[in-house]
Structure formats: structure tokens, C-alpha cells
Amino acid sequence: AQKLVDVSVDSKTGVSIVSLNRKPVNSLSLELFKEFCGVMDDLESEKVRGMILKSSCDNVFSSGLDITELYPHPDEDRFHAFWLWFQETWIKLYGSSFPTVAFINGHAPAGGCVLAISCEYRIMLPYYKIGLNEAPVGIVAPDWVVNSLKSVLASRKAEQLLTSGRLLDTQEAFDIGLIDKIVNNEEEALARSEEFFSTFDNVPKLARALTKQQVRKNEISKLIKNRSNDAKLFLNHILRPETQKIIGSYFKSLKDRKK
Ligand code: CO8
């Protein structure tokens, strides 16, 4: 079967490039999360110098959770597994020992933005949109997602973005500090990533990793203690008839847009 996550190594810098490859828009399915987690395990055991996360899809970094995992009325066992793999993805990415850069080479709504804010540094191409638009889709972001956003933005800004669900264009995202650099192409993205990775060249790997994990450990351990409950809460919310109705009409409007 076609791989959903491609991995290559930049021979100049030794950095691993992980490219999401679930056409057409990298919507995040159970299978993609599983494969991604396997890749993260490999990178941890290889003790890589750093990782750049990007997309192989045209114009989209990731379109967020695969809506068909949520609607119509997901099978409860599949949904539970899906959600645990989403949590696992976040735990591995947010808590990775090695430095991580998101090269946001396309739109990054919802779950796409979650992946980007779980990385340590964000580089984005112009004219795309990024943000956590869950509320308008009828979905409430779980606290570990909220906390990831608050680890990048001040609480008030995070609240404004979450409650309005507004997607920002690249320039706005840069202006509020949601992304770190704007680049015009992949070559520039690699150069800016290298500048970021090289800030750690003189820092012992283990001390860097433990320091990062120290900064991030409260959110991670909170989720680890509460995984099953977090999945149940989200499932209960998703199964509410009002929520199903909002997601359904949103999904229909996505499809109708093209007609
Ligand atoms: N899930 C399933 N299918 C999708 C999704 C998705 N997330 N996004 C797009 N698709 C489908 C489209 O319906 C379309 O299908 P079809 O070919 O049958 O019409 C196909 O993929 C291609 O999409 P587009 O034609 O829309 O492609 P464009 O390049 O024109 O646009 C966009 C790309 C901008 C990404 C656009 O597709 C879009 O806005 N998608 C929806 C994004 C979104 O709102 N996602 C929310 C998902 S819910 C979520 O992630 C919640 C996370 C909650 C937990 C964490 C809380 C924060």
C-alpha cells in the first residue's frame, strides 16, 4: 500500500524530513496517525538531529481530522481507537526529544494547526490559512490542544482565536507570533530550519531534550492520566444530535463549494 508518511534525510544537514502524504488534503485518519507514530518512534531511536514536518499535498499542509471519522455517527470502537492515536501523535510530537520544525507549505486548519503548534518552530509559505476553526465546525477543542496553543500565544489571544475560530493568513499569523518565519519556497524553508537547528549545535542533546520535556511535561502528563476519559468526553460531544447536524452541514458545504 502507498505510504501515508514519507521520510527522507537531508544529506547536507542530516535533518529528517517527514512529509504527510494522504491525498488529496492530508485529512488525519486513524491509519495516518498510526503510521506517523511509527515514524516518530524510529526517529527517536535513531536520535536524529532534527525533524521538519511538511506536506506532499498541493496547497494543503493538513486539512485537520478526517471528518468522516466524526460524521455520520462514528462507530464507537473505531472512534475510541482513532482518538487515542490522535492523542498519541500529539504526545510523541509535542514531547519529542529532538528539535521539530513545521514547514507549513499549505493550509493548516484545525488538526493541521494542532500538528504545527506541537512543533517547536513554524515556517510558512505566504497566502495560506492557519488556525483552530473547531468552534464554527461545532467541535470543542480538548484542553491539551488549548494548552498547546497557549504555549505559543498569550492566553487572551488563544481564547480569541479559539472562540471565533477565525483562520489567519500567513502574514496575520506571523504578526501575532503564531508562526516564526515567512518564506517563499522550500529552499528558503530548509535554510531557515537549519538556522533554527544550529542554535542547538553546542547544547548537549540530552540536556536539551530533558529541558524541552520539562517545559512541556505538565500538559503531557495531564493527558496521559486522562486519555480514556478525554476520548469519552469527545465522543459524547460528537454524538450529540446538534453536533452531528453542524458537522454534517459543514461537510456538505465543503462539498457543495465546488459545484
Ligand atoms: N476531512 C474529510 N474530507 C475533507 C477534509 C477533512 N478534514 N477536508 C477536505 N476534505 C475533502 C473535501 O470535501 C473534498 O472532497 P471531494 O473531492 O469529495 O469534494 C476533498 O477533500 C478536497 O478538498 P477541497 O476540494 O476542499 O480542497 P481545497 O484545496 O479546495 O481546500 C482546504 C483545502 C482549505 C483544506 C479545505 O478542504 C478545508 O477547508 N477543509 C476543511 C478543514 C476543516 O475545517 N477541518 C476541520 C476538521 S475537524 C478537526 O480537525 C477538529 C480537530 C478537533 C480536535 C482538536 C481540537 C482542536
Boltz pocket constraint, residues with backbone or C-beta under 6 A from the ligand:
constraints:
  - pocket:
      binder: B
      contacts: [[A, 24], [A, 25], [A, 27], [A, 28], [A, 58], [A, 59], [A, 60], [A, 62], [A, 63], [A, 64], [A, 65], [A, 66], [A, 67], [A, 68], [A, 107], [A, 109], [A, 110], [A, 111], [A, 112], [A, 114], [A, 132], [A, 133], [A, 134], [A, 137], [A, 139], [A, 140], [A, 141], [A, 142], [A, 145], [A, 251], [A, 254], [A, 255], [A, 258]]
      max_distance: 6.0
